Amino acid sequence: MMGMPMVVHNWTSKMVFVKGEYDEENNYVGNGLRDAESLLDTGGCQMNKLLLGKVLLALTFISPAPAIAGVNVDVDISLPPPIIFAAPPALVVLPETYVYVVPDVDVDIFFYGGWWWRPWDGRWYRSQSYNSGWAY
């Protein structure tokens, strides 16, 4: 394999001056003019491949890689069934509190602090309307 020569290029001709060239056995051959295309067949092509390899390696570390790992979280909290009222429900205040309760319905429903409250399936739900919009 030939050593890496120092190349001085004359842009007006296809000849290049090669300084410090070595042959296949790593013996010093010397300086001289060489055809530019023959230089590409020996050491010049190896230098281009080395430069290209370094550039690609640098781009691998510089450019961000897309994330491979993913996270999927699925939380299923079902909402309570709607309560149908023909008209706004009547309210009764619980003594010595600011809590109102809706009497004569099959489910517990309360009004306190501007919100409608109802327990269902072990959780408390609230809404700003007595008949829809329940959230946990």
Buried (B, 14 or more C-beta within 10 A) or exposed (E): EBBBBEBEEEEEEEBBBBEEBBEEEEEEEEBEEBEBEEBBEBBBEEBEEEEEEEEEEEEEEEEEEEEEEEEEEEEEEEBBEEBEEEEEBEBEEEEEEEBBBBEEEEEEBBBBEEEBBBEBEEEEBBBEEBEEEBEE
